[in-house]
Amino acid sequence: MKKIIFDLHPLAMFSLSCEAYSLYYKRKYNKEIFVYTRKKDKYIRVDNDRDKQKLRNRVMTLIDLGEVIDEIPFDSEIRVQPIDESYEEDEILQNIVEELGDSVNWKNSNLKIIEVEDCN
């Protein structure tokens, strides 16, 4: 048997919370990430953890672009890369899922650690 991260939500978006992303990037790469949300025609940096939990849209960056900016380029040097199902066996992420419990989830996700038979 092996452990994997599996999304039990019917829509199965595999969406991690901002807190989960922050922990992952800190533990895996020793990097801080910054969270922005779009309001009208601007991106606003969100620093408060409670506010981050309530976000319905977000962009995460590897660098601090300032408190208010007009745009965030689609640049892998700037934007945090998505964490998706391909990370299901990542031990660091598994530890974060176990540690945060339901707080690991963002919209349309219910991530859990499950055991599956190893067919190799």
N, C-alpha and C positions, 0 to 999 in steps of 0.2 A: 504494500500500500504506500501511496505517496500523498503528501499534502499539496493542495492547490488552492488558490483564491478563486472563488466562483461567485457570480452575481445571481442571486436567487430572485431578484425582481423580475416580473413578467416582461418588462421592456429591456432588461439587462444591458444597461448603458456602460457599465464598468466605470462609473464616475467617482473619483476620489474627492474628498473634501479638501479645502485649502490647507487645513491643518495637516492632513495626510501628505499632501504634496510637499509642504514645508519640511516635515520630518524626514521624508524620503530624500529630498535633495540635500538636506543637512547631513544625514547619516551616510549616504552613498557618495556624495561629491564634496561634502563640506562647504556647501554653498547656500546662501540665503536667497529666497525668492521673494518677489514683490507682486502684489495682487492689485489689479485695476478692474474697474467696472465702467461701462459706458453709460453716461448720462447726457442726453441730448446729443450734442456734437463733440463732446469731450470725453477723455478717459480720466477718471479720478482714482488716485491711489487709495486703497483701503488698508488702513493700519490696524484697526480695532478687530480683534478676533471674533467678537460677537457679530459685528457687521459682516465679516467674511462668511459666517455660517448662513446668513440670510440672503446672500447674493443669488440672483437668478441668471446673471451673465457675468463672465469674468475673463480676463486675460492675465496670465502669469508670466513674469519676466525674470531674467537672470540678473538684470541690472536695474538700479533705481533710476527711472526716467523723470522723476519729479512728481510733485503732488497733482498737477493738472497738465495734461498734454493733449494735443490735437489728434495724434495717431500713434499706433504702435506697429512698426514695420513687421512684415512676415519674414523674419530673419532668424535662423537657428542660433545665431550668436546672442540674440535678445530674448526670444520667446522660449518658455519652458516647453519641452517636448511632452506630448501626451503620454500618460501611463495607461496602457490598455491590457487586454487579455494576454498579450505576449509576456507579461510580467507575472503570470499566475504562479510560477514556481520560484520567484525571487524571494530569497529568505528575509532580506531586509523589509520588503513590503509585507510579507506574511507576518512578521513581528509587529509591524505597525497596525495591521488589520486586527490582530489579537489584542494589542494594547489599547486601541481607540474604541473597539466595539462598534456600536452604531454610529459614533461620531466620525468614522472613516468614510461614510457615505455622503455623496452629493446627490443631486436630483436624479430620480429614476434608477437608483442603485440600492442593493442590499447585499453588500459584499460579506462573504463568510469564508472561513477556512473549512474545506471538506477533505475527506480522504477518498481517493479513488484507487482502483486496482492499477498497478503498473504493468502495462502490457509488453514491456521491453524484455 
